[in-house]
Amino acid sequence: MRIQRTVRTCLAAIAMAALIAVMQASMPDPAHAQSANPPSPKAQEAEFRRGYNSYIRGDFDAAVATWTALADQGHIKSMNNLGTMYSQGKAVSRNYSYALFWYRKAAARTDARAMYNIGIAYEYGRGVDQSDAQAISWYRRAADLGLAEATNAIAWVYATSPDFTVRDGAQALKWAQIAVKRQTSSKALTTLAAAHAELGEYRKAVVTVERAIDYMKREFNGADMVITDRELFGMLRQSGRTDDVFKLLERLEFYANGQPTRD
C-alpha cells in the first residue's frame, strides 16, 4: 500500500511538472531573451522606429518580430505596441491576456500609456472582468502622469457608466472640463456634453455637441476652412469614420429630448 501511494505521489509530481512546463511555454517570457549587454537606448530607439516603419507599410509580421525582441530587452514603447498587436490580432492571434501581460510590464515601469491601455481593458472587459471602477482607477494613474486621453476617459466613464455606483455627474463635469482645457477636440467636447447631460443640463449638452461637430470639421480641414455638414459626411465616409458623426447626431437628439448617454 505504501509503495502504491509512493508511485501515485511520483506520478502526480511528474504530471504537475509537465503542466507547469506547458503553462510556461504558453506565455511570453520577456526574460528569456535578455542579454547581459543589451543594446544602447539610441540603438533600441532606431530599431523601434524600424519596427514602426514596417507597421506603417502593413508588414505586421516584421513589426511584431522587431517589437518582441525589443520588449524582451525591456523597451517600454515596444511592450505597449506589442500589447496592442495582441489586442488587435495583427500578425498574431488576438489574445487579450497576452496584451495585458505586456501592458502590465510597461505599467510597472511607470508608463502612462500602458496604464491607459489597462484602463481600456477593464472598461470593455478585455482579458479581465469588466469593471468601470477599475477602469477609472487605471485612467487616474495615467492622468496623474499627464496623459490627456486618460483625463477624458475618466470623465466619459463617470458620465456614461451603466453602473449607478460609479456614475457621477459632478466628477464627470470636473474631469471633462480639465480634458477640454488640456486638449480641446471633438472627442473631449463630446464627453463634456455627456457630463452636462448626466447633470440634467440638457441645453448645455446640446450646445456642446454642436461645438463638437464644429471641431470635427476643423480637425478634417483646418481652422480656416468652412465646410458644410454634407461635405463633412463625405470626408468621414472616405476615412471610415462616418460612425463618429452619426453618434454625435444621435446624442444631439437624445439631449434635445432630455435623455442622458449610457455607454
matplotlib code that plots the C-alpha trace (Angstrom):
import matplotlib.pyplot as plt

x = [0.0, 2.8, 4.5, 1.3, 1.0, 4.6, 4.0, 0.9, 2.8, 5.6, 3.1, 1.3, 4.6, 5.5, 2.1, 2.3, 5.8, 4.5, 1.6, 3.8, 6.1, 3.1, 1.9, 5.3, 5.6, 2.2, 3.0, 5.6, 8.6, 10.5, 13.4, 14.3, 16.0, 17.6, 21.3, 23.9, 24.7, 21.5, 21.7, 22.1, 18.9, 19.8, 20.2, 16.9, 15.1, 16.4, 15.3, 11.8, 11.5, 12.3, 9.5, 7.2, 8.0, 7.3, 3.9, 3.1, 3.9, 1.5, 4.3, 2.8, 4.9, 8.1, 6.8, 5.8, 9.2, 11.1, 9.0, 9.1, 12.9, 12.9, 10.2, 12.4, 15.1, 12.8, 11.9, 8.7, 7.2, 7.7, 5.9, 3.0, 2.9, 3.3, 0.4, -1.7, -0.8, -2.1, -5.2, -6.0, -4.9, -2.4, 0.2, -0.7, -3.8, -5.9, -5.2, -6.2, -4.3, -1.0, -1.9, -2.4, 0.8, 2.8, 0.8, 1.3, 5.1, 5.2, 2.9, 5.3, 7.9, 5.6, 4.4, 1.2, 0.2, 0.3, -1.8, -4.3, -4.4, -5.1, -7.9, -9.4, -9.2, -11.2, -13.7, -14.5, -13.8, -10.8, -8.9, -10.3, -13.7, -15.4, -15.2, -15.8, -14.4, -11.1, -11.0, -11.2, -8.5, -6.1, -7.1, -6.4, -2.9, -2.3, -3.9, -1.7, 1.3, -0.1, -1.8, -4.7, -6.6, -6.8, -8.4, -11.1, -11.6, -12.2, -14.9, -16.6, -16.9, -18.2, -20.8, -22.0, -21.4, -24.4, -23.2, -25.0, -22.5, -19.8, -21.7, -21.2, -22.2, -20.2, -17.0, -17.7, -18.0, -14.9, -12.7, -14.3, -13.5, -9.9, -9.7, -11.1, -8.6, -5.7, -6.7, -9.8, -11.1, -14.4, -13.9, -13.3, -16.3, -18.4, -17.5, -18.2, -21.7, -22.3, -21.3, -23.8, -26.5, -25.8, -26.3, -29.6, -28.1, -29.5, -29.4, -25.7, -25.3, -26.9, -24.7, -21.6, -22.4, -22.8, -19.4, -18.0, -19.4, -17.7, -14.4, -14.7, -14.9, -11.7, -9.9, -10.5, -10.0, -8.1, -9.4, -9.6, -11.8, -15.6, -17.4, -21.0, -22.4, -22.7, -19.0, -18.1, -20.1, -18.2, -14.8, -15.8, -17.0, -13.7, -11.8, -14.1, -15.3, -19.0, -19.9, -18.4, -20.7, -23.7, -23.1, -22.9, -26.1, -27.8, -26.6, -27.8, -31.3, -31.1, -30.1, -32.7, -35.3, -33.9, -32.1, -28.5, -25.9, -25.3, -22.3]
y = [0.0, 2.4, 1.6, 2.4, 5.7, 6.5, 5.6, 7.8, 10.7, 10.4, 10.3, 13.4, 15.3, 14.4, 15.5, 18.8, 19.4, 18.8, 21.1, 23.9, 23.4, 23.7, 26.9, 28.5, 27.7, 29.2, 32.7, 35.2, 35.5, 38.8, 37.4, 34.6, 36.7, 39.3, 39.6, 40.7, 43.6, 44.9, 47.5, 51.2, 53.3, 55.0, 51.7, 50.4, 53.6, 53.1, 49.5, 50.5, 53.0, 50.3, 48.2, 51.2, 51.7, 48.0, 48.5, 51.6, 49.6, 46.9, 44.4, 43.4, 40.2, 42.2, 44.8, 42.1, 40.4, 43.7, 44.8, 41.3, 41.4, 44.9, 44.1, 41.2, 43.8, 45.9, 48.6, 50.2, 51.5, 48.1, 46.4, 48.8, 48.3, 44.5, 44.5, 46.4, 43.9, 41.1, 43.1, 43.8, 40.4, 41.8, 39.2, 37.2, 35.6, 38.0, 37.4, 39.9, 38.1, 38.4, 42.1, 42.7, 40.8, 43.4, 46.4, 45.4, 45.0, 48.5, 49.9, 48.5, 50.8, 53.8, 54.2, 56.3, 54.8, 51.3, 52.3, 53.9, 50.7, 48.6, 51.0, 50.3, 46.6, 47.0, 49.3, 46.9, 43.6, 42.5, 39.8, 40.8, 41.0, 44.3, 46.9, 50.7, 51.3, 49.6, 51.4, 54.8, 53.7, 52.9, 56.0, 58.1, 56.7, 57.6, 61.1, 61.8, 61.3, 63.8, 61.7, 63.8, 60.9, 59.4, 62.5, 62.4, 58.7, 59.3, 61.9, 59.6, 56.7, 58.9, 60.4, 57.3, 54.2, 51.9, 51.2, 53.7, 53.2, 54.5, 57.1, 60.7, 63.8, 66.2, 64.2, 63.8, 67.5, 68.2, 65.8, 66.8, 70.4, 69.5, 67.4, 70.2, 72.7, 70.3, 69.4, 70.8, 68.3, 66.9, 63.9, 66.0, 68.2, 65.1, 63.9, 67.4, 67.2, 63.8, 65.2, 68.1, 65.7, 63.5, 66.6, 67.3, 70.3, 69.3, 72.8, 73.0, 69.4, 70.3, 73.4, 71.4, 68.7, 71.4, 72.7, 69.1, 68.9, 72.2, 71.0, 67.8, 69.9, 71.8, 68.5, 67.4, 70.7, 73.1, 76.1, 78.4, 76.1, 76.3, 73.1, 72.0, 69.1, 67.2, 67.8, 66.6, 63.4, 62.8, 63.2, 61.0, 58.3, 58.4, 58.0, 55.3, 57.5, 58.0, 56.3, 59.2, 61.9, 59.6, 59.1, 62.8, 63.4, 60.6, 62.2, 65.6, 64.1, 62.4, 65.6, 67.6, 65.1, 65.2, 61.8, 61.2, 58.9, 55.4, 53.6]
z = [0.0, 0.9, -2.4, -4.3, -2.5, -3.4, -7.0, -7.1, -5.5, -8.1, -11.0, -9.6, -9.3, -12.9, -14.1, -12.2, -13.6, -17.1, -16.6, -15.3, -18.3, -20.7, -19.0, -19.1, -22.7, -23.5, -22.0, -23.4, -21.1, -21.6, -19.5, -21.8, -24.5, -22.2, -22.7, -20.3, -22.6, -24.2, -27.0, -26.1, -25.8, -29.0, -30.8, -29.3, -30.5, -34.0, -34.0, -32.6, -35.5, -37.9, -36.5, -36.7, -40.4, -41.0, -39.3, -41.5, -44.6, -43.4, -42.7, -39.3, -39.1, -39.2, -36.8, -34.2, -34.6, -34.0, -31.1, -29.5, -29.5, -28.0, -25.4, -24.3, -23.7, -21.6, -24.2, -22.9, -26.1, -27.7, -24.8, -25.4, -29.2, -28.8, -26.4, -28.9, -31.6, -29.4, -28.6, -32.3, -33.6, -36.1, -37.2, -34.1, -32.8, -30.8, -27.2, -24.6, -21.8, -23.7, -24.4, -20.7, -19.9, -21.9, -20.8, -17.1, -17.8, -19.2, -16.4, -13.8, -15.4, -14.7, -18.3, -18.6, -22.0, -20.6, -17.6, -20.0, -22.1, -18.9, -18.1, -21.6, -20.9, -17.7, -19.3, -22.0, -20.2, -22.5, -20.7, -17.3, -15.7, -16.8, -14.1, -14.6, -11.1, -12.0, -15.4, -13.6, -11.2, -14.0, -16.0, -12.9, -12.7, -16.4, -15.9, -12.9, -15.3, -17.7, -20.4, -21.8, -23.2, -19.8, -18.3, -21.0, -20.4, -16.7, -17.5, -20.0, -17.6, -14.8, -17.2, -19.0, -16.9, -16.6, -13.1, -10.9, -8.1, -10.4, -12.4, -11.0, -13.0, -10.8, -11.2, -14.9, -15.4, -13.3, -15.4, -18.7, -18.1, -17.3, -20.5, -22.7, -21.1, -21.7, -25.3, -26.9, -29.5, -30.8, -28.6, -25.4, -26.2, -26.7, -23.3, -21.8, -23.4, -21.8, -18.4, -18.8, -19.7, -16.7, -14.5, -16.3, -18.1, -21.5, -23.1, -22.4, -23.6, -27.0, -27.4, -26.6, -29.1, -31.7, -30.8, -31.1, -34.6, -35.5, -34.1, -36.1, -39.2, -38.1, -37.4, -41.0, -42.8, -40.6, -38.6, -41.7, -43.8, -43.8, -44.9, -44.9, -43.0, -46.3, -47.0, -43.5, -44.1, -47.4, -45.7, -42.8, -45.3, -47.1, -43.9, -42.5, -39.6, -40.5, -37.2, -35.3, -36.7, -36.6, -32.9, -32.3, -34.2, -32.2, -28.9, -30.1, -30.5, -27.1, -25.3, -27.1, -25.7, -22.2, -22.3, -21.0, -22.6, -21.4, -22.8]

ax = plt.figure().add_subplot(projection="3d")
ax.plot(x, y, z, "-o")
ax.set_aspect("equal")
plt.show()
